[in-house]
Amino acid sequence: MDVLRHAAEFLSVALECCLQKLWMRGLPPLSLIGGPAEGQVVIVTGPTSGIGKETAAALAARGAHVILACRSVAKGEALAAELRQQAAAAGQPAPQLEVMQLDLSSLLSVHQFAAAWRRRGLPLHCLINNAGIFAMGAAREQTPDGFEAHLGTNHLAHFLLTLLLLPSLRQAADKAPNRRPCLCRCLLQAGRPSRVVSVSSKLHFVGRLRRQDMNLQTGYSSLAAYGQSKLAQVMFAAELQRRTGGGVVSVAVHPGEVLTEVVRSLPGPIRTAYRFLLQTVLLTPQQGARCSLYCATSPDLYRPALKGCYYFDSNCAPVQPSREAQDAELAAWLWRWSAAAVGLQPADDLPPQAAAAGGAR
């Protein structure tokens, strides 16, 4: 029965890949997605290419103070310069952009980034956990900390980063951002929860948590590793909402099947064939950024009807994630395992009973 279910889930992903542009034909362009962002402070990981670049650019264009958290400071500065030049050419105000170094393959780098951020004392209205890897077809690799690369980069580093930045996220919820008077002020009142948006994938449906072998020492494949890491992101989004008692709007998003640099691990001729054959069905990075931007800015997420929703698909609509992603007991186990794996200090952790206490630490 499980084999049949797994096959059906994989076929569902393949079907979406072929038909997604048809299903999404009524979705507005990126510029019309979501709500206001002026005065908000937003951190975007992995912002120098693909979905992350389009997300950061859209937020900056709306007046957000965007922190480009990237492994290469040089690439981050180049992007900031590019966006400033574009704004000047269009006669628009210079965007508020900063570059901070963050290498998500290294837990030390995550700690250094969080410490540097905390010293500034700024509120954080939204954290977009966008960066990720998919070493398609490549052999198993490890992070410097000894974790399987997909699990360490896509899930564990963002898990640690989010919890270390949680005080700043809560600080933002305690006061409204500085905004000029406008009709949208009521949408960003003090006390509104801040947001954490994690870019996952529908491929989490084919992922399974190998509780006895989370680092995939045996039976490794890049698809199994990627699927497990994306499943972990969805489960973390749900568990973070539960443990904060709704004090943080935490969601995972499926951006759609997007033509990005995910195939860079493949040989050159295969990469070329991939792009040639699939460019007609895959989304552009700008199209793929729509759900991230929607969940980062739309006032819809504060509506009672969406309370507790933690997984949004590429149509910017809440949907049910995989059966395993809905297992609250397994999500609690994953949280405990992740906290132990990254050496999370008790002062930075969130106990399960936090939900009952209204998210108090």
Disulfide bonds with the S-S distance in Angstrom:
none
